[in-house]
Amino acid sequence: MATDTNLTYEKLTLALPSYMEREDSAFTVEIPMFVNLAENRIATDMKQQGFQSTVSGTLPLNGVMAKPSWWRETISLTYMSTDGQVLPIQLRNYQYCRNYWPSPALKDDPQFYADYNISNFLIVPTPVAEYAFELMYFARLQPLSTEHQSNWLTENAPQALLYACLLEAAIWAKAADKQGNFQGLYDAARGAIQTENIERLSDRATVVTRP
């Protein structure tokens, strides 16, 4: 009978005490935190296809658009004009947008957007109509838990996830020797995934990827 070798949250949490040689409750109770911190570390360090998401809808008439759940970084924001063209809305900083369009009550076709706050974008000019939009963005994955046993990381980057968890555990344990070892292993696993991503998104002449 074939053995299921896919990494899951349960397998990950069971493996960490063995790798760290720590079976005590002071360590094991912190394991969910190690996994959470590792997922955040990877989401910050790696911009992969597996982290890309797309959402569509209609632009809000007040110019303040909610960011989607788990949003981390925008790739592109476009809208469809009345004549059917897909047009970009370009990123600018908040002050630029406010200076460009100081009167939110006035409306026109959107040109720019900025991070308004942690939960919203500001779009200027204030849209004159509820144009259809498409937002492509990098998102944090659904966090692993007992209820969510797998995600893109467990299926496509299990080594990077494991070593990131061990790195966070070593930092917590103040185990400098282990920390240096796991940092190197994590960097190597992350580099391999990123190289694979570049090769996937490239042809012989042009690399179509983000730095």
N, C-alpha and C positions, 0 to 999 in steps of 0.2 A: 504494500500500500504506500502510495506517494506521501511524503511528508510536506506539510504546508510550511514553506520557508519565508513567506512574506512577513515583513515586519508589521506589528500592530502596536497600539498603545500598551496593551497588556504585556506583550513580549518585551517591549522597551523598558517598562518599569520593573520587570523582573530581572532584566539583564544588568541594570545599573549597579545594584549592590554587589554583584559578582565582580564586575570590572573594577569597581572602586574598593573592593575588599572591605565593605562597610555594611554590616547586617543590622546595626543598632537602630533603634526606633528614632533617635534624634536625626539620623540620616534619612531613613526610609519615609518619614513623614514629609520631608521636603521634596521628594521626587516629583510630584506634580508641578512644583515651582520650577525645578530644573528643566522639565520638558517645555513649560511655557516660555521660560527665558530663552531656551534654545531655538524655539520656533520664531521668536522675535528677532534673535540674532540673525538667523538665516534669512528672514524676510527683509532685513536691513542690508545684508551683505550680498544677496543674490537677486538679480533681476532676470527671472526665467520665464519662458512661455507658460510654465505651469502656474505661475503667479498672476498671469494676465486674465482680466475679466472685462466684459463689455456690458454696458447697461444703456438702454434707450428709453426715450419718453418724450415729453414736450417741455420746452423751456418755460420757466415760471414768468409770469407777467410782471412780477416785482423785481426781477433780476437777481434774486437770492435763491440759489439752487442747492439742495441738500446733497452732500456727498454720500455715495453708497456705503453700505456696511462693509467694514474691513478695508476701506480704501487706505492706500499708503502713498501712492504717487500717480499722477496723471500721465498717460502716454499721449493721448490726443482727445480733443473735443471738437466735434463738428456738428453742423446743423444743415437742414435742407431748406433752401430758399423757396419762395413761392413759385419760381419757374423750374424747380426740380434740381437745382444744382446743390451738390454737397460742398459746403464751404467751411473752412477752418475758423475756430474761435481761438485766438492766440493768447498764450500765457503772458501776463505782465504782473508786476507787483501791485499790492493793494493801493499804494499812494498814486501810482501811475493811473490806475483805473479811475480813482476818485477825481484826479485832476483832469483826466480826459473827459469824464462825464459827471460834472458836479451836480447836475439836477436830475435825480432819479425819476422825477415825475415826467420828464421828457422821454420820448421813446423813439427807437429807430432799430435798424438791423444790428444784431450783436457783432462786435469786433474783437473784444478782449475779455479775459476772465482772470480772476485772482483768487487766492485763498482768502476768504472773508474771515473765517475762524476755523476751529478744528472740525466743525461739522458742515460747513457750507462754502460754496463758491459765490463770488460776486461777478455778475455778468454785465458788461457795459458795451454799448448803450443798453438801457433797459429795453428788453425785447418788445417790439411793437405787435408781435403776434406769438401764439403758442407754437413756435416752430418745432418740428421733430428734431431731436438731437441724438447723437451717439457718443458715449463717453467710453474710451478705452483706458484702462488703468491697471496698475499693479496693486494687488490686494493681499492682505494676509489671508492665509488659508483658514478654513474652519479649524479651530484649535482641537488638538487631540484630547480625548478624555475617555472615560469608561463608556460613555454613550457614543462617541465618535472614534472608532478604533483605527481608522486609516484615513489618509489624505494623500495628496500628490507627493509629499515628502516620503512617506512610508513606502510608496510604490515606486518612486523614481530616484530618490536620493537617500536611501536608508543609511548609508555610511555617514554622510554629512550630518544627518539628524542624530545618529548615535553619538558621533564624536562631539557634536555641539552640546548634547546633553551631558556628556562626560566632562567637557570643559567647564560647563556651568557648575557641575558637582564638585570639580576639583577647586574651582575658585571659592566656592562656599566652604569647602573643607580646609582651605588654606594649604593645600598640598602642592607646593611649588613644582616638585619634580613631575608629578602627574599632569599638572597644568600645562607645562611646556610641551610634554609629549602629546597630549590631546589637542593642543593648539596646532601643532604641526600636522597631525592626522586630519584635523578638521579643515585646515587650509588646503591640504592636498586633495581631499574629497570635494571641497567646494570648487577648486580650480578645475578638476576633471569635469564636473557638471557644467561649469561655465564654458569650457572649451567645447564640449559637446553641443551646447546651445548655439555657440557661434558657428560651428560647422553646419548645424541644421539650418540656420537662417542665412547661409551664404551660398553664392555660386562662385565661379572661378574668378570673377572680376570684382564683385561688390559684396561687402559684408553689410547685412541689413540687421543691425542689432544696436542696442544701447550700451554705452560705456559702463 
